[in-house]
Amino acid sequence: MTAKIGIIGAGAWGTALAVTAAGKNDDVAIWAFEPETVDSINDRHENPDFLPGVAIPAAVAATGDITELADRDFVLLVAPCQHVRSIIAPLRDYKGTIVICCKGIEVKTGKLISEVIAEVAPNADAAVLAGPQFAKEVALKLPTATTLACENPERGSYLIENIATPYFRPYYSDDVIGVQLCGALKNVIAIGAGMVEGANLGENAKAALITRGMAEIVRLGKKMGARSETFLGLSGIGDLMLTANSRSSRNYSTGYALGRGQTIDEIMRDKKTVSEGVPTTKAAVALAEKHGIDMPISSAINNIIDGKSDLKTTLKELMSRPFKKENC
């Protein structure tokens, strides 16, 4: 018997996951905030606003009432991270597994999304799906490998069995903290990498920023209880390689526009979709301060986003920092 799967969020990634889930499950429900998206999925089996050109299987039914997902065996959470708390509040009594598929940190509290779930829906289990996965490629059934983290191996196996397909391959991990941090913080570094390209600073500079940015992620992750090997996996270096090297990435494209001289207000005004790395940058800097971790690249990116510094000045400051041993 196949699982009854729910999906919270009908943006590009939520829709792609719905298409994937419907490949082996005949009962997939997806919640959408926009009434027109609900109608488009149900009536025309498409989502032109967020994932154009992809046919949505008839097994996927959309709803504007999130409580209709309360009977699902598990739900995939693909809502914007800064709104997760309010969006899932109607599911406070949910007893299944909420699989976190969004990548960010709640700015107001500095909490990981698993911690938010524990507060809002305390009877639910939390799992995480993160890795190098562009929505359109997954929806078009191009080969994709990712990480699914869950503290309970048996539950993790069940989740993998119900979302894996011949073209979508999850690998199991029990490092829920590490996989979340990888997914969230790589967006910060992707913004920085986009800035470097937008400002024509060269491939050397971009490679250095990505590498030293990962060193920052590892430092903070280990302090918060993550395992070092997680950062070498699909949710770590794999996701960072993808997100920090392609203008198809919302965060990279945001950084690129910043590097070309646009302000963050100008960039966000023209975007339909959320660049999770923008608020996450602020949260990352706050977490670094809380845990006493040095994260100069993340801090520099945050200052540029906030308009407190410009790229030229920031680069000069980073390049003139005291010399030190690598990976410290």
N, C-alpha and C positions, 0 to 999 in steps of 0.2 A: 504494500500500500504506500503510495507516495504521500509526501508531506503537504499540508496546507500552509502555504508560505504567504507572508505579508510583507509589503515593502512600504516604508514611510518616506515619501519624497519621490516625485515624478519628474525630476530634472533629467539631464542626460544620463548620469550614472545610475540613478534609480530605474530609469526606463530600460537601460541596457541589462541591468540585473534581472528585471522582470522578463525580458526576452530570453535570457539565459535560463532562468528558473523554469520557464514554461517549456523548455526543451525536454524536460523529463518529469514535470509535475503538471497535473491538469487542473490545479486550483490555485491560482496566484492572484492575490488582491493587492492593488497598489493605491495608496492614498496620495492625492494631489491637492495642493492648496488652491490652485486656480480652477474654477468651474469649467472654463473652456478646455483645459487639459483633460479633465474627467470626461467631458463630452467627446473630445477628439479620439481618446483611447477607446471608449466604449462604442462609438458610432462608426468610426472610420479606421480603427486599429492602427493609429499613427499618432505621433507626438511631434508635429512640425515645429513647434516653438523651441523645443529643447533637444530633440534627436531626429532631425529631418532625414527622410530617405530610408527609414528603417521600418519594416512591417512588424507590427506587434501581434503575436499569436492570439487567437480567440480565447485561449485559456487564461488570459490576463484580463481582469475586470477592475476598473478604476472606481474609486469612491471619494467623496469629499468629507466623509464622516470617519474619523480615525478610530472611533470605537468599534467599527465593523471589523477591525483587525484583532480584536480582543480574543477571538477563538482560534487564532492561527497557531500552528505548532511552533513556529519561530518567525521573527520579523527581521528584516534587513533595514537598518536605520541609515537613511541617506539624506537626512534633513541638514540644513546649515547648522554648524556646531553651536553658534551663538544663540540659536533658537530652540535647541533640543529640549531644554528644560520645560518650556511652555508647550511645545508641540506634543511631547509624550505624556504630559500631565493627565490626560483622560485615560491613559493606560496604567494608572497607578496600581491597579490590582492584578496586572498581567503576571502570569506565573511561568511563562515560557522563556525562551532565550532571545535576547535582543542583540543582534549582530551589528556592531558598529562599523559602518562603511563610509562614514564621513571622517575627515582628517583635520582635527583642530583641538584647541584647548579653550575652555570657557574663560573669557577674559575677566569677567566680573569676580570670579572666585579662584582662578588659577587651577581649576580642577580638570582632570582628564574626563572624557565623556563616560567612561565606565563608573567614575565616582558620581557623576551627575545621575546616571541611571540608578545607582544604589540608593540615592536620596529620593528620587522621584518615583521609582517603581521598585521598591525594596524586595519584592518577591520574585523578580526576574533575575535570570542569569545573564551575564554579559560576555560576549565574544567579540572578536575583532577580525575584519577582513581588510587587508592592506597589502599593496604591492604595486608593481609597474603595470598599470591597467588603464588605458584610455578607453572611455566609454564606447566610442564609435567602433573601435576595433573589436571589442568584446561583442557588441551587438551584431557585427558582421561575421562573427564566428572565426576570427583570426586567432591563432594560437596565443594563449595567455597563461602565465603561471603566477600564482599569488600566495600569500600566507594567510592562514586562518588560525587565530590564536584563541584558545579556550583553556581554562584551568582544568576542566574535567575531560580527560582523553576520550572517554566513551561518548560524551556529548559532542566533542569535537569531531569524532569519526562520523557521527550521525549527520551533523551539519554538512560535512564534506561530501558524504554520499548523496545528499539531496541538492547540492548546488554544483557539483562537478559535472562536466560534460567532456566529450572527446576533445574539445578545444579550450576548455577552461579548467585548469588544474590547480587546486589549492594544496599547499603543503601545511602540515599541522605544526603548531608551536603552542607551548603553554605559557609563553612570556607575554601576557596581556598588556603589561605596562610598556615593555620595550616596543612592541609592534605599534601601539598607539603613539608613542613618542616619535618613532621613525616616521609614521605617516604624517604627523602634524608638523614636525620640525623641518622635514625636507622641503616643505612649501616655503619656509622662510629662506632657505638657501637658494631655492629656485628663483625667488624674486631677485636675490642678489646676482645670480648668474645672468638673469635677463637684463639687469642694469648694466652689467659689464659688456654684453653684446650690444645693447642699445647705444652705449657710449663709445663703441668701437675701441675698446681697450685691449682686444686681442684674445686669442685662444689660451695663451699662457696664463693670463690673469684669471680667465674663467676656470681653468683646471685647478689653479691654486685655491681660488675661492671655494670651489666645490669640495676639494680635499680637506682644507682647513675647517670648512663648515661642518663636514662630517665629524671631524675631531671634536668640535663643540657639542654636537648631538650626543656623541658617545660619552663625553664627560658628564653631561647632565643626566643622561639615561642611567649610567652606572650609579650615580649618586641617588637616583630615585628608585633603584632596585631592579633595573633591567639587566639582562645578560649581554655580555660583549658580543657573543656570536650572532645575536639577533641583528646587529647593525651590519653584518656581512651578508645577510640573507636578502630575500626578495623584498621584504618590507623596508629594508635599510638601503644598502647600496643600490639594489635593483630599482627601487622606486625613485631614488635620488637621480640615478643615471637618466631615467626617462623624463622626469619632471624638470630637471635642470638643463635640458638640452633640446627642448622642442617648443616652438611657438604655439603648438597645439595645447600646451599646458597653460591654464588660466593664470597661474602664478608667475610663470616665466614671462608670459606676454605682458603681465602687469609690470614686472621689473623692466622689461624692454622699453615700455612706454615711459617709465620713470627715467631710464637712461637717456631717452631721446628728449627729455626736458619737460614732459607733462607733469602736472601735479596729480596727487592721488585722487583729489576730488574730481578732476577732469576725467581721469581714467575710469573711476567707479561709476560716474554718471552715465557713461556710454555702455556699461556692461549689463547684460541680462542675467548673467550667472555670477555666482559668488567666488571671489578669490579668497579662499580660507586662510591663506598665508598672511594676509594683511592684519587681521585681528590677532592671529596666532603669534606674530612677531612681537607684539606688545606683551602677550602672555608669556612668551619664552623668556624675554628679558626679565620679567617679574619673577619667574621661577628661578632663573639663574641667580638673581640677587637673594632670593629666599634661601637657596641652598649653597650660596657662597661659591658659585662656579663662574669662571671667567669665560665670557662668550662675546668677544669683541666684534666679530663679524655680524652676529645677530643684532647686537646693540647698534652698530653702525647702520645697518639696514633699517632698523626702527627709527633712528634719527632722521634718515632721509625721507622715509614715509611720512613722518610727522612734520617735515619741513624745518627741522631744527638744524640741519646741515645740508650741504650739497655734495654731490658725488666727488668732485675734484678735491675738496677739502678732506672729505672722509677717507679717500684713497691715500692721500698724503699722510694722514694720521696713522692709518693701518700699516703703511710701509715703513714708518719711522718708529714703530714699536720696538722695544728691546729685543735683541736676538735671544732665541731660546732653543732648547732641544725639541725636535719634532715629536708630535703626538703627546704633548703635555700642555 
